[in-house]
C-alpha cells in the first residue's frame, strides 16, 4: 500500500495541511512585522555581532 492510501483511512487528516499553512503564515507575518518595526540601531548592532570577536 502507498502512503496516500494509509492517509486516506485516517479520520480528520485533512486538517493537518490547513493547520500547518496557518502556522506558517502566522510565523511569517510575525517575523515580517518584527523586522519592519525594529529600529535601525538594533539592526546595526545585530549585523555587527559576528565581527565583534
C-alpha angles and dihedrals in degrees: 000000000000125000090250091061092052092049092050090059094055112094114234096009091135089072094069098069091049093049093047091050091050091049091050093049092047093049093046091049093048093049092047092050091047091052093047094048098044113105120241095246091062091048091051090049092050094047092053096049095095091053097050094092 
